[in-house]
Amino acid sequence: MKKLLLLSILIIMICYCNTEDDNIDLNNVTYVKNTTGLFAYKNSDCLKSTKNKKKSISHLDFKINNNIIKIIHRNAQFNCCIKQIKVSSIINKNNINIFEKEILEDSGCKCKCSYNVSSFFSNITKGDYNIKIFTIRSSHTNIILQTNIRYK
């Protein structure tokens, strides 16, 4: 059942691609030290609680401006009581794997919220990339979304 749901989400996933000269807001980001590519990340406040409600479909969006790539995981589902969503990445050739981990307040709550999680990359070679978003919870890691982008 989980595999069917994951497959459905991957099929339904929408990728909004915007490469115009929109400003990329770097206010209130957490900076990452000693990494290749990923240099900052941030998450929104809870957009909508999904306790007893239908979930919003998560999807990816990206912007490119001044050699910075901003990848936004929209409507990411995490616990309602988080301190932050910590982001890390692994870049291997043309694959960018982004790992999102919820850092809970105390032991968390019994509800989920939708968040927008933004990851900022620089010093990336221009080309085609396969982007995968993973969530890390307790003892397991799940792939949530996958898309391709062209950085030219």
Phi, psi and omega in degrees: 000316179297320180295321178295317178297315179298316178298319179297317180296318180295323180288319183284339185312138179246134177244112176269119184251119182232114180245018178285175183277052174285143176291142176257116183281118179254020177286142175060035178265160171260123181274145182251133180258151172057043175235160175262122176093285182293124178237348180197161176205162174200161175229153178284172167288174178301124180276320182198130176284141182250019177292119181060023178233163177289135180289146171280146180281128178278151180204171181251147176223153174213155177227147176231128179203133178051046178062022173246130175255124176250118177253123183247121173267102184273141179060037175294135183264118177220172179301148180291334185250076180247154169277316178193169170250112183275136183241137172223169181210159172229126177248122179228107185056244182256024177247127175244112177258123181249128182249123180248124182235125178282131174255111188278152166277127184049237180255014178083187181236174180260048176209163178244152176231156171268135178228155167258123181247121182251133176240134184246128182238146172218173181055040177257134177293138180295143181159191178265136183231142172263118182256130174234134177253127177242144171251141179246121178224131178043249187254011181223156178236130180240140171278132184253310183223156177211137177205174176240143175230156175244119178253109183237000000 
